[in-house]
Amino acid sequence: MKIAFFDTHAFERPFFERVNATFNHSISFFEPRLTYQTASLAQGYDCICSFVNDRLTKETIQYLHELGIQLLALRSAGFNHVDLVAASDFGIKVVRVPEYSPFAVAEYATGLILTLNRKIHRANTRVHEGNFSLNGLMGFDLHNKIIGIIGTGKIGTIMCRIMNGFGCQVLAYDTKYSVGTEKNFCRYVSLEELISKSDIISLHVPLTPETHHMINEKSISQMKRCVMLINTGRGALIDTKALINALKSGQIGYAGLDVYEEEEGIFFEDLSEQVIQDDTLARLLTFPNVVLTSHQAFLTKEAISNIAQTTLQNISDFEKGKELKNEVCSYVHVRKKEGD
């Protein structure tokens, strides 16, 4: 199958080329993100392979349909950047990678907690400047602290296990209750109780209309003062302006962010020779108690290998007319299939 990869990065290409030796697809790698303006690059291809910062709006999907695109293969778990209703309307199937390495993301979230708490980022900078003072570097024991895990899918469940290993009191919230997880690693509570009681809150839910800005001015006001907030999910789970106000007031004492709600066009790019034009991001970067990284929690050899394998397997299954185990359907599409 002829596949056009958009928003391709140097770190992933060798993995896809290696795995494709088994599948023998015809792959072209394009660096630009997929938008309406760049969609013309898909001319002559059967399938689009998309990454998280592509913009698959209704207009873009209609254009892809006109170009003859049959399949949209996401090399990500998240699909909030895709208009699924439009894809259904224009008959384009959408598949994703539902899991690649939940350990990678959970371990990274743990790293953010440890870095912020023990101020490892600041200590490293100091010693490289010849400053070996310990002033201002005091942290706290994680043991017996209350950590709230919002979302107990595969990543959240592993996060519960890791925090349990530190001796934390683990509270969890999810719309889907997991008996096994609670029995061994956490206690399920309401979202309100989790927010109000936790010393550390870590977000592991997908971005949906229901979870958009779930961390906002109101929910922040209900948190413990000087709470630590960790987000390795999607940037728009947090209202960034509310976060900045809470950092300024001290209501939020630490923020570990691997995502940002306006990261499109910024993350994954080298802007070191430019002035950042996003004033909100620039303000966020001024806080010494904020660790911000550019969406790299997933970035392990194991994860990229799994992404490549699952993505190309999804495409082969479509090409051979097999069941698409990882198909993403819009609610409207599902209702139509059910006859409603």
Secondary structure by P-SEA (a helix, b strand, c coil): cbbbbcccccccaaaaaaaacccccbbbbbccccccccccccccccbbbbcccccccaaaaaaaaaacccbbbbccccccccaaaaaaaabbbbbbcccccaaaaaaaaaaaaaaaaaaaaaaaaaaaaccccccccbbbbcccbbbbbccccaaaaaaaaaaaaaccbbbbbbccccccccccccccccaaaaaacccbbbbbccccccccccccaaaaaacccbbbbbbcccccccaaaaaaaaaaacccccccccccccccccccccccccccccaaaaaaaaccccccccccccccaaaaaaaaaaaaaaaaaaaaccccccccccaaaaaaaacc
